[in-house]
Amino acid sequence: MDPVTGLPKSRRSTTDSHREGLTTETHDWTLVKAIELVEDQKIIIIDGDTAIEAACDTLIKNNVSSAPVYDNKTKTYVGMFDWADVMTYLLIVLKKKDILEQQRKSDEELTSEFNDLLKLAIQSQPVPVKLASDISNRNPFYSVFPETSLLQVVELFGSGTHRVSVVDADGNMKGILTQSRVINYLYNNVTKFPQIEELFPKSLHELNIGKSTVISAQADSFVIEALTMMNKNSLSSIAIVDADGVLLGNISMSDVKYILRSYSHSLMWKTCQQFVGHVRSRQGLEDGQDKYPVFDVRLTSTVGHTIAKLVATKAHRVWVVDERARAIGIISLTDVLCLFARSAGANPKPKRSSSSSIPTDP
């Protein structure tokens, strides 16, 4: 890949291809069907009566960030379970005062499922995952038909939805389509899609994206404070900065799995800088190599270069920094997919937060 544009270096021109008897095939990406991206996918489904801790193990062992929860009693999918739900649950369990405050709320303010979860958490009883499914109110269960167009899916993703289940007319689940899977598909096939390809050489500044309010945590603050801030502001990631605002790293929701593996959740009371170091160390051990992902770009960076970095690091966002390495914005998968949708004439409405830098139309 070209380090600037993110496009394949080996791409031949259309003229050269025809001269050699080859054809340069292009397609309309908006007409691709959802089912094409999930064919032969291994589907992970969690039984609704599974305890939250065991459900977390399922996510970890299968290296997925979420899974649908199925209630055998009602024979329905009751929601998605992801790391945002785990983070919310951990904060509930560890903050008894907050639990007591929640209990004082009226029945109209809390669902019966949430009330049941609070009671079990206070009593230190196993909590079935169906009670915690979408407890974060971040990623509800959405489904689309197999024949749904990729444009319709991307428009949903560009509005902030992170994943959808592909379910046929008989209620059979065919797969889970995520933002990451769509980005990887379009990136790996970019030369087939001219409408996408023409965006790659453009800079973030040129497209007026990448600069936004950044909510950050100080390097010497505790992890539990950073997670509380993420939960309060509905963030999937938070920047970790020093006293001068220089970006040192980040904590994302998927990092919660390392807290679950620690004794008595002790990592919650480490500093953010210590935790970032721990996560990098664990990632290096698990991958068999040192892993220090380069997770920042500049406003002068191209869309192609930014997407290439997202794909290479398997991250859901990269931070935008200035010439002094201070965080000034963020580019998320939502931003990229919103850009793609708008280039095709759609008009997704991304939620305003520090997790998105795409300006919304009035």
C-alpha positions in Angstrom: 0.0 0.0 0.0 1.1 3.5 -0.7 2.0 5.1 2.7 0.3 8.4 1.8 -2.9 7.4 0.0 -3.4 3.9 1.3 -4.0 2.6 -2.2 -2.2 -0.5 -3.6 1.2 0.4 -5.1 0.9 -2.4 -7.6 -2.3 -1.2 -9.1 -2.0 -1.0 -12.9 -3.8 1.6 -15.0 -6.9 0.6 -17.0 -4.9 1.1 -20.3 -2.1 -1.3 -19.2 -4.7 -3.9 -18.1 -6.4 -3.9 -21.4 -3.1 -4.1 -23.3 -2.2 -7.3 -21.5 -5.6 -8.8 -22.2 -6.9 -8.3 -18.7 -10.1 -6.5 -17.6 -10.4 -3.9 -14.9 -13.7 -4.8 -13.2 -15.5 -2.1 -11.2 -18.7 -2.4 -9.1 -21.2 -0.3 -7.4 -20.5 -1.0 -3.7 -23.9 0.3 -2.7 -25.6 -2.7 -4.3 -23.6 -5.4 -2.5 -25.9 -7.5 -0.3 -25.4 -7.8 3.4 -25.3 -11.6 3.2 -22.2 -11.5 0.9 -20.1 -10.1 3.8 -21.1 -12.8 6.4 -21.1 -15.9 4.3 -19.3 -18.8 6.1 -19.1 -16.7 9.3 -18.9 -18.6 12.6 -21.8 -17.2 14.7 -21.3 -16.9 18.4 -24.6 -16.9 20.4 -24.8 -16.6 24.2 -27.5 -18.4 26.1 -29.5 -15.8 28.1 -29.2 -17.7 31.3 -25.4 -17.8 31.2 -23.7 -15.8 34.0 -22.1 -12.5 33.0 -18.6 -13.8 33.9 -19.0 -16.9 31.7 -20.4 -14.7 28.9 -17.3 -12.5 29.1 -15.1 -15.7 28.8 -17.1 -16.5 25.6 -16.2 -13.1 24.1 -12.5 -13.5 25.1 -12.1 -17.0 23.9 -13.7 -16.3 20.5 -11.9 -12.9 20.1 -15.2 -11.0 19.5 -16.3 -7.7 21.0 -20.0 -8.7 21.1 -22.5 -11.5 20.6 -26.3 -11.8 20.4 -28.1 -13.1 23.5 -30.8 -15.7 23.0 -33.5 -16.5 25.6 -34.6 -20.1 25.3 -37.8 -19.5 27.3 -39.2 -16.8 24.9 -37.3 -18.2 21.8 -36.2 -14.7 20.9 -33.0 -12.7 20.7 -33.1 -10.3 23.6 -30.2 -8.1 22.7 -26.4 -7.9 22.2 -23.8 -8.3 24.9 -20.6 -6.4 24.5 -17.8 -4.7 26.4 -19.8 -1.6 27.0 -22.3 -3.7 29.0 -19.4 -5.3 30.9 -17.9 -1.9 31.8 -21.3 -0.6 33.0 -21.8 -3.8 35.1 -18.4 -3.5 36.6 -19.0 0.1 37.7 -22.4 -1.0 39.2 -20.8 -3.8 41.2 -17.8 -1.7 42.4 -19.8 1.4 43.3 -22.3 0.3 46.0 -23.3 3.9 46.6 -24.5 4.2 43.0 -26.5 1.0 43.4 -28.3 2.3 46.4 -29.1 5.5 44.6 -30.4 3.6 41.6 -32.7 1.6 43.9 -34.4 4.8 45.2 -35.6 5.5 41.6 -39.2 4.7 40.8 -40.3 1.7 38.8 -41.1 4.0 35.9 -37.5 5.0 35.7 -36.0 1.5 35.8 -36.9 -1.6 33.8 -37.8 -4.7 35.8 -34.7 -6.4 34.2 -32.4 -3.6 35.6 -34.1 -3.8 39.0 -33.4 -7.6 39.1 -29.8 -7.0 38.1 -29.3 -4.5 40.9 -30.7 -6.8 43.5 -28.5 -9.7 42.4 -25.4 -7.4 42.2 -26.0 -6.2 45.8 -26.3 -9.8 47.0 -23.2 -10.9 45.1 -25.3 -13.4 43.2 -24.6 -14.7 39.7 -26.3 -12.4 37.2 -27.7 -13.9 34.0 -26.4 -12.2 30.9 -29.9 -11.5 29.6 -30.3 -9.0 32.4 -27.2 -7.2 31.3 -27.7 -7.2 27.6 -27.5 -3.6 26.4 -27.4 -2.4 30.0 -25.1 0.4 28.7 -27.9 1.6 26.4 -25.2 1.8 23.7 -25.7 -1.0 21.2 -29.3 -2.4 21.0 -30.1 -5.4 18.9 -30.7 -4.4 15.2 -31.4 -6.9 12.5 -31.4 -6.6 8.7 -32.5 -9.1 5.9 -29.8 -10.9 3.9 -30.8 -8.9 0.8 -30.4 -5.5 2.5 -28.0 -3.4 0.5 -24.6 -2.4 1.8 -25.6 1.3 1.4 -28.5 0.8 3.9 -26.1 -0.9 6.3 -23.5 1.8 6.0 -26.1 4.5 6.5 -27.0 2.8 9.8 -23.3 2.5 10.8 -22.7 6.1 9.8 -25.4 7.1 12.3 -23.5 5.4 15.1 -24.8 1.8 15.1 -21.9 -0.5 15.6 -23.2 -3.9 14.4 -26.3 -5.5 12.9 -27.5 -9.1 12.8 -28.3 -10.6 9.4 -31.5 -12.6 10.0 -33.7 -14.2 7.3 -37.5 -14.2 7.1 -37.7 -17.3 9.2 -35.7 -15.8 12.1 -32.5 -17.7 11.3 -29.4 -15.8 12.1 -26.9 -15.8 9.2 -24.2 -13.7 10.7 -23.2 -10.5 12.5 -22.2 -7.5 10.3 -19.9 -5.0 12.1 -18.4 -1.7 11.2 -15.0 -3.3 11.2 -16.0 -6.0 8.8 -17.5 -3.5 6.3 -14.4 -1.2 6.5 -12.1 -4.2 5.9 -14.2 -5.4 3.0 -14.3 -1.9 1.3 -10.6 -1.3 2.0 -9.5 -4.7 0.6 -11.6 -4.2 -2.5 -11.1 -0.4 -2.9 -9.9 -0.6 -6.5 -13.2 -2.2 -7.5 -15.2 0.7 -6.1 -14.2 4.0 -7.8 -16.6 6.0 -5.7 -14.7 4.9 -2.6 -11.3 5.0 -4.2 -11.5 8.7 -5.1 -11.9 9.6 -1.4 -8.6 7.9 -0.4 -6.1 10.7 -1.6 -8.1 13.5 0.1 -6.9 14.8 3.4 -8.9 15.0 6.6 -8.6 18.8 6.5 -9.9 18.9 3.0 -13.0 17.0 3.9 -13.5 19.0 7.1 -13.3 15.9 9.4 -11.0 14.9 12.3 -11.2 18.0 14.6 -13.5 17.7 17.5 -13.7 18.0 21.3 -11.5 15.4 23.0 -12.5 14.1 26.4 -9.4 12.8 28.1 -8.1 11.4 31.3 -4.8 12.4 33.0 -2.1 9.7 33.0 -1.9 9.7 36.8 -5.7 9.3 37.3 -7.1 5.9 38.3 -8.6 3.5 35.7 -11.9 3.5 37.5 -12.2 7.2 37.1 -11.4 6.9 33.3 -14.0 4.2 32.9 -16.6 6.2 34.8 -15.9 9.2 32.5 -16.3 6.9 29.5 -19.6 5.5 30.8 -21.0 9.0 31.7 -20.2 10.4 28.3 -21.1 7.3 26.3 -17.5 6.9 24.9 -16.0 3.8 23.5 -12.5 5.1 24.1 -10.8 7.8 26.1 -7.5 9.5 25.4 -4.8 9.3 28.1 -2.7 12.5 28.2 0.1 14.1 30.3 0.0 17.4 32.1 0.7 19.2 28.8 -2.1 17.4 26.9 0.3 15.2 24.9 -1.3 11.9 23.9 0.3 9.0 25.7 -2.2 6.2 24.8 -5.8 5.4 25.2 -8.2 3.1 27.1 -11.0 1.4 25.1 -14.0 -0.7 26.2 -12.3 -3.9 24.9 -9.5 -3.3 27.4 -12.0 -4.2 30.2 -11.2 -7.9 29.5 -7.8 -7.3 31.1 -9.5 -6.0 34.3 -11.7 -9.1 34.4 -8.5 -11.3 34.3 -6.9 -9.5 37.2 -7.2 -10.5 40.8 -10.2 -8.7 42.5 -10.3 -6.3 39.7 -7.2 -4.7 41.1 -6.3 -3.0 37.9 -9.2 -0.6 38.4 -7.1 1.2 41.0 -3.9 1.4 39.0 -3.1 4.7 37.2 -4.1 5.0 33.6 -0.5 5.1 32.5 0.2 1.9 34.4 -2.8 0.3 32.9 -1.9 1.3 29.3 1.5 -0.3 29.9 -0.1 -3.4 31.2 -2.4 -3.7 28.2 0.5 -3.3 25.8 2.5 -5.9 27.6 -0.3 -8.4 27.6 -1.0 -7.8 23.9 2.7 -8.4 23.1 2.6 -11.7 25.0 -0.7 -12.8 23.3 0.5 -11.9 19.8 4.0 -13.2 20.3 5.5 -9.9 19.6 5.8 -6.4 21.1 2.7 -4.4 20.2 2.9 -0.7 20.3 0.2 0.4 17.8 0.7 3.8 16.2 -2.8 5.2 16.8 -2.5 8.8 15.7 -2.8 10.8 12.5 -2.6 14.5 11.5 -5.2 16.7 9.8 -2.9 16.5 6.7 -3.2 12.7 6.6 -5.2 11.2 3.8 -8.4 9.2 4.2 -6.6 6.2 2.7 -3.7 6.5 5.1 -6.1 6.8 8.1 -8.2 3.8 7.0 -5.0 1.8 6.4 -3.9 2.5 10.0 -7.4 1.5 11.4 -7.2 -1.8 9.5 -3.6 -2.5 10.4 -4.1 -1.9 14.2 -7.6 -3.4 14.2 -8.7 -0.3 16.1 -12.1 1.4 16.0 -10.6 4.8 16.1 -7.4 6.8 15.7 -6.6 10.1 17.5 -5.8 13.2 15.5 -2.9 15.2 16.9 -1.3 18.5 16.3 2.4 19.3 15.7 3.0 19.0 19.5 1.4 15.5 19.7 -1.6 17.0 21.5 -5.0 15.3 20.9 -7.2 17.6 18.9 -9.8 15.2 17.5 -10.6 11.7 16.6 -11.5 9.6 13.5 -13.7 6.6 14.2 -15.1 3.8 12.0 -18.4 5.7 12.3 -16.8 8.8 10.8 -15.4 6.8 7.9 -18.6 5.0 7.1 -20.6 8.3 7.4 -18.2 9.7 4.8 -18.8 6.7 2.5 -22.6 7.0 2.9 -22.6 10.7 2.1 -20.4 10.1 -1.0 -23.2 7.8 -2.2 -25.9 10.4 -1.6 -27.2 9.1 1.7 -27.5 11.4 4.7 -26.7 9.6 8.0 -27.1 11.6 11.2 -24.2 10.7 13.5 -24.7 11.4 17.2 -22.7 14.4 18.4 -20.0 13.2 20.8 -16.2 13.1 21.1 -16.3 9.7 19.3 -17.3 11.4 16.1 -15.9 14.3 14.1 -18.3 14.4 11.2 -20.3 17.6 11.2 -24.0 17.1 11.1 -26.2 18.9 8.6 -28.6 21.5 10.1 
